[in-house]
Amino acid sequence: MDFHTLVSMVVWTVSGAVLLCVLMFVDSLFTRYDDLEELKAGNMAVTTRFVLKLGAQGYILSSSIAATSRLGEALVVSIVSFVLLFVLEKSAELLLGRVGKLDLDHGTQLGKVGYGLLAGSLHVIGALIIAAFIRG
């Protein structure tokens, strides 16, 4: 491994970490509760949802990095995928709310792990689909 590869690895890793932090912060703006406060309080439903969403975004970022040699392109793909996953989650929440009388945000805030698991799983499933498309 040469010096250029090592420097590139550092730049890609730092850029990816910053992007993931920004995306998770933006995501927290759209919940009815404060993610970090709920995490600190030990709410396992919020923690489960948060970890699954972070893992889904990380998987998409790793797939986009593997598919391109351009950092900007990989970051844009991750941002677009975040928007797609957000739309998927909100659509599923709306459908589950109307058909199944389930409020994923409220149930997650109450600490119902199943709600947090379901909300986070929507992102994992979306990430698997998006990553398959990215990798071709």
Backbone as JSON Lines, residues from 0, in Angstrom:
{"i":0,"aa":"M","n":[0.86,-1.17,0.0],"ca":[0.0,0.0,0.0],"c":[0.9,1.23,0.0]}
{"i":1,"aa":"D","n":[0.66,2.14,-0.93],"ca":[1.51,3.32,-1.02],"c":[0.94,4.49,-0.19]}
{"i":2,"aa":"F","n":[1.7,5.56,-0.11],"ca":[1.34,6.72,0.7],"c":[0.04,7.36,0.2]}
{"i":3,"aa":"H","n":[-0.1,7.46,-1.12],"ca":[-1.31,8.07,-1.7],"c":[-2.57,7.3,-1.28]}
{"i":4,"aa":"T","n":[-2.48,6.0,-1.27],"ca":[-3.62,5.16,-0.88],"c":[-3.96,5.39,0.59]}
{"i":5,"aa":"L","n":[-2.94,5.49,1.43],"ca":[-3.17,5.73,2.85],"c":[-3.82,7.09,3.09]}
{"i":6,"aa":"V","n":[-3.35,8.12,2.4],"ca":[-3.93,9.46,2.54],"c":[-5.37,9.44,2.04]}
{"i":7,"aa":"S","n":[-5.6,8.79,0.91],"ca":[-6.96,8.69,0.37],"c":[-7.9,8.0,1.35]}
{"i":8,"aa":"M","n":[-7.41,6.95,1.97],"ca":[-8.21,6.22,2.94],"c":[-8.63,7.14,4.09]}
{"i":9,"aa":"V","n":[-7.7,7.95,4.58],"ca":[-8.0,8.88,5.67],"c":[-9.04,9.91,5.2]}
{"i":10,"aa":"V","n":[-8.84,10.49,4.03],"ca":[-9.76,11.51,3.52],"c":[-11.16,10.92,3.33]}
{"i":11,"aa":"W","n":[-11.26,9.75,2.73],"ca":[-12.55,9.12,2.51],"c":[-13.23,8.78,3.84]}
{"i":12,"aa":"T","n":[-12.46,8.29,4.79],"ca":[-13.03,7.92,6.09],"c":[-13.54,9.14,6.83]}
{"i":13,"aa":"V","n":[-12.75,10.19,6.88],"ca":[-13.17,11.41,7.57],"c":[-14.38,12.03,6.87]}
{"i":14,"aa":"S","n":[-14.34,12.08,5.55],"ca":[-15.47,12.64,4.8],"c":[-16.74,11.82,5.04]}
{"i":15,"aa":"G","n":[-16.61,10.52,5.02],"ca":[-17.76,9.66,5.27],"c":[-18.31,9.82,6.67]}
{"i":16,"aa":"A","n":[-17.43,9.92,7.66],"ca":[-17.86,10.09,9.05],"c":[-18.59,11.43,9.24]}
{"i":17,"aa":"V","n":[-18.06,12.47,8.64],"ca":[-18.7,13.78,8.73],"c":[-20.08,13.73,8.08]}
{"i":18,"aa":"L","n":[-20.15,13.13,6.89],"ca":[-21.44,13.02,6.21],"c":[-22.44,12.23,7.04]}
{"i":19,"aa":"L","n":[-22.02,11.12,7.61],"ca":[-22.93,10.32,8.42],"c":[-23.43,11.1,9.63]}
{"i":20,"aa":"C","n":[-22.56,11.87,10.26],"ca":[-22.98,12.71,11.4],"c":[-24.01,13.74,10.95]}
{"i":21,"aa":"V","n":[-23.76,14.38,9.83],"ca":[-24.7,15.38,9.31],"c":[-26.04,14.73,8.98]}
{"i":22,"aa":"L","n":[-26.01,13.59,8.31],"ca":[-27.26,12.92,7.94],"c":[-28.05,12.48,9.17]}
{"i":23,"aa":"M","n":[-27.38,11.98,10.18],"ca":[-28.08,11.55,11.39],"c":[-28.64,12.76,12.14]}
{"i":24,"aa":"F","n":[-27.93,13.89,12.1],"ca":[-28.44,15.11,12.71],"c":[-29.7,15.58,11.98]}
{"i":25,"aa":"V","n":[-29.64,15.6,10.66],"ca":[-30.81,16.0,9.86],"c":[-31.97,15.06,10.15]}
{"i":26,"aa":"D","n":[-31.71,13.77,10.22],"ca":[-32.76,12.8,10.53],"c":[-33.4,13.1,11.88]}
{"i":27,"aa":"S","n":[-32.59,13.47,12.86],"ca":[-33.13,13.73,14.2],"c":[-34.05,14.96,14.22]}
{"i":28,"aa":"L","n":[-33.91,15.84,13.24],"ca":[-34.78,17.01,13.17],"c":[-36.22,16.64,12.79]}
{"i":29,"aa":"F","n":[-36.39,15.46,12.21],"ca":[-37.71,15.05,11.74],"c":[-38.42,14.09,12.68]}
{"i":30,"aa":"T","n":[-37.87,13.84,13.84],"ca":[-38.56,13.02,14.83],"c":[-39.19,13.95,15.86]}
{"i":31,"aa":"R","n":[-40.19,13.44,16.55],"ca":[-40.9,14.24,17.55],"c":[-40.13,14.34,18.87]}
{"i":32,"aa":"Y","n":[-39.02,13.67,18.94],"ca":[-38.26,13.63,20.18],"c":[-36.8,13.96,19.88]}
{"i":33,"aa":"D","n":[-36.04,14.21,20.93],"ca":[-34.61,14.5,20.81],"c":[-33.85,13.17,20.89]}
{"i":34,"aa":"D","n":[-33.31,12.74,19.76],"ca":[-32.61,11.46,19.7],"c":[-31.54,11.32,20.78]}
{"i":35,"aa":"L","n":[-30.69,12.33,20.89],"ca":[-29.57,12.23,21.84],"c":[-30.05,12.16,23.28]}
{"i":36,"aa":"E","n":[-31.08,12.93,23.61],"ca":[-31.62,12.87,24.98],"c":[-32.22,11.5,25.27]}
{"i":37,"aa":"E","n":[-32.91,10.94,24.29],"ca":[-33.5,9.61,24.46],"c":[-32.41,8.54,24.57]}
{"i":38,"aa":"L","n":[-31.34,8.71,23.78],"ca":[-30.21,7.77,23.87],"c":[-29.58,7.84,25.26]}
{"i":39,"aa":"K","n":[-29.36,9.06,25.75],"ca":[-28.76,9.24,27.08],"c":[-29.65,8.66,28.18]}
{"i":40,"aa":"A","n":[-30.97,8.74,27.97],"ca":[-31.92,8.25,28.97],"c":[-32.06,6.72,28.92]}
{"i":41,"aa":"G","n":[-31.42,6.09,27.93],"ca":[-31.46,4.63,27.85],"c":[-32.65,4.07,27.1]}
{"i":42,"aa":"N","n":[-33.28,4.87,26.27],"ca":[-34.42,4.4,25.49],"c":[-33.91,3.45,24.41]}
{"i":43,"aa":"M","n":[-34.13,2.15,24.63],"ca":[-33.61,1.14,23.71],"c":[-34.32,1.15,22.36]}
{"i":44,"aa":"A","n":[-35.56,1.6,22.31],"ca":[-36.27,1.68,21.03],"c":[-35.62,2.74,20.14]}
{"i":45,"aa":"V","n":[-35.33,3.9,20.72],"ca":[-34.67,4.97,19.96],"c":[-33.26,4.53,19.58]}
{"i":46,"aa":"T","n":[-32.57,3.89,20.5],"ca":[-31.22,3.41,20.22],"c":[-31.22,2.4,19.08]}
{"i":47,"aa":"T","n":[-32.17,1.48,19.1],"ca":[-32.27,0.47,18.04],"c":[-32.51,1.13,16.69]}
{"i":48,"aa":"R","n":[-33.46,2.05,16.64],"ca":[-33.76,2.76,15.4],"c":[-32.54,3.52,14.91]}
{"i":49,"aa":"F","n":[-31.88,4.23,15.82],"ca":[-30.71,5.05,15.47],"c":[-29.58,4.18,14.91]}
{"i":50,"aa":"V","n":[-29.3,3.08,15.57],"ca":[-28.21,2.19,15.15],"c":[-28.51,1.57,13.78]}
{"i":51,"aa":"L","n":[-29.74,1.14,13.58],"ca":[-30.1,0.55,12.29],"c":[-30.01,1.58,11.16]}
{"i":52,"aa":"K","n":[-30.46,2.8,11.43],"ca":[-30.38,3.85,10.41],"c":[-28.93,4.2,10.11]}
{"i":53,"aa":"L","n":[-28.11,4.3,11.13],"ca":[-26.69,4.6,10.94],"c":[-26.02,3.48,10.15]}
{"i":54,"aa":"G","n":[-26.32,2.25,10.5],"ca":[-25.76,1.11,9.76],"c":[-26.2,1.09,8.31]}
{"i":55,"aa":"A","n":[-27.46,1.42,8.06],"ca":[-27.98,1.46,6.69],"c":[-27.25,2.52,5.87]}
{"i":56,"aa":"Q","n":[-27.09,3.7,6.44],"ca":[-26.38,4.77,5.73],"c":[-24.91,4.42,5.52]}
{"i":57,"aa":"G","n":[-24.3,3.79,6.51],"ca":[-22.9,3.36,6.38],"c":[-22.73,2.33,5.28]}
{"i":58,"aa":"Y","n":[-23.7,1.42,5.19],"ca":[-23.64,0.39,4.14],"c":[-23.76,1.01,2.75]}
{"i":59,"aa":"I","n":[-24.67,1.97,2.62],"ca":[-24.81,2.65,1.34],"c":[-23.54,3.42,1.0]}
{"i":60,"aa":"L","n":[-22.97,4.1,1.97],"ca":[-21.72,4.84,1.72],"c":[-20.6,3.88,1.31]}
{"i":61,"aa":"S","n":[-20.5,2.75,1.99],"ca":[-19.45,1.79,1.62],"c":[-19.67,1.25,0.21]}
{"i":62,"aa":"S","n":[-20.92,1.04,-0.16],"ca":[-21.22,0.56,-1.51],"c":[-20.89,1.61,-2.55]}
{"i":63,"aa":"S","n":[-21.19,2.87,-2.25],"ca":[-20.88,3.92,-3.22],"c":[-19.38,4.14,-3.33]}
{"i":64,"aa":"I","n":[-18.66,3.98,-2.24],"ca":[-17.19,4.1,-2.29],"c":[-16.61,2.97,-3.13]}
{"i":65,"aa":"A","n":[-17.15,1.76,-2.96],"ca":[-16.65,0.61,-3.73],"c":[-16.95,0.75,-5.23]}
{"i":66,"aa":"A","n":[-18.01,1.51,-5.56],"ca":[-18.43,1.6,-6.95],"c":[-17.8,2.77,-7.71]}
{"i":67,"aa":"T","n":[-17.17,3.69,-7.01],"ca":[-16.62,4.87,-7.68],"c":[-15.25,5.23,-7.12]}
{"i":68,"aa":"S","n":[-14.5,5.96,-7.9],"ca":[-13.2,6.43,-7.42],"c":[-13.26,7.92,-7.1]}
{"i":69,"aa":"R","n":[-14.46,8.49,-7.17],"ca":[-14.63,9.93,-6.92],"c":[-15.35,10.14,-5.59]}
{"i":70,"aa":"L","n":[-14.71,10.84,-4.7],"ca":[-15.26,11.1,-3.38],"c":[-16.58,11.87,-3.46]}
{"i":71,"aa":"G","n":[-16.61,12.92,-4.24],"ca":[-17.82,13.72,-4.36],"c":[-19.01,12.92,-4.83]}
{"i":72,"aa":"E","n":[-18.77,12.06,-5.8],"ca":[-19.83,11.21,-6.33],"c":[-20.36,10.26,-5.25]}
{"i":73,"aa":"A","n":[-19.47,9.67,-4.49],"ca":[-19.88,8.76,-3.42],"c":[-20.7,9.49,-2.36]}
{"i":74,"aa":"L","n":[-20.31,10.7,-2.03],"ca":[-21.04,11.47,-1.02],"c":[-22.42,11.88,-1.55]}
{"i":75,"aa":"V","n":[-22.5,12.26,-2.81],"ca":[-23.79,12.63,-3.4],"c":[-24.73,11.43,-3.43]}
{"i":76,"aa":"V","n":[-24.21,10.27,-3.78],"ca":[-25.03,9.06,-3.79],"c":[-25.58,8.8,-2.38]}
{"i":77,"aa":"S","n":[-24.77,9.01,-1.36],"ca":[-25.23,8.8,0.02],"c":[-26.31,9.81,0.41]}
{"i":78,"aa":"I","n":[-26.16,11.04,-0.04],"ca":[-27.17,12.06,0.27],"c":[-28.49,11.73,-0.43]}
{"i":79,"aa":"V","n":[-28.42,11.37,-1.7],"ca":[-29.63,11.0,-2.44],"c":[-30.29,9.78,-1.8]}
{"i":80,"aa":"S","n":[-29.48,8.81,-1.4],"ca":[-30.04,7.62,-0.77],"c":[-30.7,7.96,0.57]}
{"i":81,"aa":"F","n":[-30.13,8.92,1.3],"ca":[-30.73,9.36,2.56],"c":[-32.13,9.91,2.3]}
{"i":82,"aa":"V","n":[-32.26,10.72,1.25],"ca":[-33.57,11.27,0.9],"c":[-34.53,10.15,0.52]}
{"i":83,"aa":"L","n":[-34.06,9.19,-0.27],"ca":[-34.91,8.05,-0.64],"c":[-35.36,7.26,0.59]}
{"i":84,"aa":"L","n":[-34.42,7.02,1.51],"ca":[-34.77,6.28,2.72],"c":[-35.73,7.07,3.6]}
{"i":85,"aa":"F","n":[-35.57,8.38,3.64],"ca":[-36.47,9.23,4.41],"c":[-37.89,9.14,3.84]}
{"i":86,"aa":"V","n":[-38.0,9.23,2.52],"ca":[-39.31,9.13,1.86],"c":[-39.92,7.75,2.11]}
{"i":87,"aa":"L","n":[-39.1,6.7,2.02],"ca":[-39.58,5.34,2.3],"c":[-40.13,5.24,3.72]}
{"i":88,"aa":"E","n":[-39.36,5.75,4.68],"ca":[-39.79,5.66,6.08],"c":[-41.08,6.44,6.31]}
{"i":89,"aa":"K","n":[-41.16,7.67,5.81],"ca":[-42.35,8.49,6.02],"c":[-43.57,7.88,5.32]}
{"i":90,"aa":"S","n":[-43.37,7.3,4.15],"ca":[-44.48,6.63,3.44],"c":[-44.97,5.42,4.23]}
{"i":91,"aa":"A","n":[-44.03,4.63,4.72],"ca":[-44.4,3.45,5.52],"c":[-45.08,3.86,6.82]}
{"i":92,"aa":"E","n":[-44.58,4.92,7.45],"ca":[-45.21,5.41,8.69],"c":[-46.64,5.86,8.42]}
{"i":93,"aa":"L","n":[-46.85,6.55,7.31],"ca":[-48.19,7.0,6.95],"c":[-49.11,5.81,6.7]}
{"i":94,"aa":"L","n":[-48.62,4.84,5.95],"ca":[-49.4,3.65,5.65],"c":[-49.71,2.86,6.92]}
{"i":95,"aa":"L","n":[-48.7,2.64,7.75],"ca":[-48.91,1.9,8.99],"c":[-49.84,2.65,9.94]}
{"i":96,"aa":"G","n":[-49.75,3.97,9.92],"ca":[-50.62,4.78,10.76],"c":[-52.07,4.68,10.35]}
{"i":97,"aa":"R","n":[-52.3,4.7,9.04],"ca":[-53.68,4.65,8.54],"c":[-54.26,3.24,8.57]}
{"i":98,"aa":"V","n":[-53.49,2.28,8.11],"ca":[-54.01,0.92,8.0],"c":[-53.9,0.16,9.32]}
{"i":99,"aa":"G","n":[-52.74,0.25,9.95],"ca":[-52.51,-0.54,11.16],"c":[-52.65,0.2,12.46]}
{"i":100,"aa":"K","n":[-52.96,1.5,12.39],"ca":[-53.08,2.34,13.6],"c":[-51.8,2.3,14.44]}
{"i":101,"aa":"L","n":[-50.63,2.26,13.75],"ca":[-49.34,2.27,14.43],"c":[-48.67,3.62,14.22]}
{"i":102,"aa":"D","n":[-48.23,4.25,15.28],"ca":[-47.48,5.49,15.2],"c":[-46.04,5.16,15.59]}
{"i":103,"aa":"L","n":[-45.2,4.91,14.59],"ca":[-43.83,4.46,14.86],"c":[-43.03,5.47,15.68]}
{"i":104,"aa":"D","n":[-43.14,6.74,15.36],"ca":[-42.4,7.76,16.12],"c":[-42.82,7.77,17.58]}
{"i":105,"aa":"H","n":[-44.11,7.78,17.82],"ca":[-44.61,7.83,19.2],"c":[-44.26,6.55,19.95]}
{"i":106,"aa":"G","n":[-44.47,5.4,19.33],"ca":[-44.14,4.14,19.97],"c":[-42.66,4.02,20.29]}
{"i":107,"aa":"T","n":[-41.83,4.52,19.36],"ca":[-40.38,4.5,19.59],"c":[-40.02,5.4,20.76]}
{"i":108,"aa":"Q","n":[-40.62,6.59,20.8],"ca":[-40.36,7.51,21.9],"c":[-40.78,6.92,23.24]}
{"i":109,"aa":"L","n":[-41.86,6.13,23.23],"ca":[-42.32,5.49,24.46],"c":[-41.42,4.34,24.9]}
{"i":110,"aa":"G","n":[-40.46,3.97,24.05],"ca":[-39.53,2.91,24.42],"c":[-39.95,1.53,23.96]}
{"i":111,"aa":"K","n":[-40.92,1.45,23.07],"ca":[-41.36,0.16,22.53],"c":[-40.36,-0.28,21.46]}
{"i":112,"aa":"V","n":[-39.53,-1.24,21.82],"ca":[-38.42,-1.66,20.97],"c":[-38.91,-2.15,19.61]}
{"i":113,"aa":"G","n":[-40.03,-2.82,19.57],"ca":[-40.57,-3.31,18.31],"c":[-40.82,-2.17,17.33]}
{"i":114,"aa":"Y","n":[-41.28,-1.05,17.82],"ca":[-41.52,0.11,16.97],"c":[-40.2,0.65,16.42]}
{"i":115,"aa":"G","n":[-39.2,0.77,17.29],"ca":[-37.89,1.25,16.85],"c":[-37.24,0.28,15.88]}
{"i":116,"aa":"L","n":[-37.42,-0.99,16.12],"ca":[-36.87,-2.02,15.24],"c":[-37.53,-1.96,13.86]}
{"i":117,"aa":"L","n":[-38.84,-1.8,13.84],"ca":[-39.55,-1.71,12.57],"c":[-39.12,-0.44,11.81]}
{"i":118,"aa":"A","n":[-39.05,0.69,12.49],"ca":[-38.65,1.95,11.84],"c":[-37.23,1.84,11.28]}
{"i":119,"aa":"G","n":[-36.31,1.29,12.05],"ca":[-34.94,1.13,11.57],"c":[-34.82,0.11,10.46]}
{"i":120,"aa":"S","n":[-35.64,-0.94,10.52],"ca":[-35.6,-1.99,9.5],"c":[-36.0,-1.46,8.13]}
{"i":121,"aa":"L","n":[-36.88,-0.48,8.1],"ca":[-37.26,0.13,6.82],"c":[-36.02,0.71,6.12]}
{"i":122,"aa":"H","n":[-35.13,1.27,6.91],"ca":[-33.89,1.82,6.34],"c":[-32.94,0.72,5.91]}
{"i":123,"aa":"V","n":[-32.85,-0.33,6.67],"ca":[-31.96,-1.43,6.3],"c":[-32.42,-2.06,4.98]}
{"i":124,"aa":"I","n":[-33.71,-2.29,4.86],"ca":[-34.24,-2.87,3.62],"c":[-33.99,-1.93,2.44]}
{"i":125,"aa":"G","n":[-34.26,-0.65,2.65],"ca":[-33.99,0.33,1.6],"c":[-32.53,0.38,1.24]}
{"i":126,"aa":"A","n":[-31.66,0.3,2.24],"ca":[-30.21,0.32,1.99],"c":[-29.77,-0.88,1.18]}
{"i":127,"aa":"L","n":[-30.33,-2.04,1.46],"ca":[-29.98,-3.24,0.69],"c":[-30.38,-3.08,-0.78]}
{"i":128,"aa":"I","n":[-31.55,-2.52,-1.0],"ca":[-32.02,-2.3,-2.38],"c":[-31.13,-1.26,-3.09]}
{"i":129,"aa":"I","n":[-30.88,-0.15,-2.43],"ca":[-30.05,0.91,-3.03],"c":[-28.64,0.41,-3.3]}
{"i":130,"aa":"A","n":[-28.06,-0.3,-2.33],"ca":[-26.69,-0.81,-2.5],"c":[-26.6,-1.8,-3.65]}
{"i":131,"aa":"A","n":[-27.63,-2.61,-3.81],"ca":[-27.63,-3.56,-4.94],"c":[-27.64,-2.8,-6.26]}
{"i":132,"aa":"F","n":[-28.38,-1.72,-6.31],"ca":[-28.41,-0.9,-7.52],"c":[-27.06,-0.24,-7.76]}
{"i":133,"aa":"I","n":[-26.45,0.27,-6.7],"ca":[-25.16,0.97,-6.82],"c":[-24.08,0.01,-7.33]}
{"i":134,"aa":"R","n":[-24.05,-1.18,-6.77],"ca":[-23.01,-2.15,-7.13],"c":[-23.25,-2.8,-8.49]}
{"i":135,"aa":"G","n":[-24.5,-2.68,-8.97],"ca":[-24.85,-3.19,-10.29],"c":[-24.98,-4.65,-10.29]}
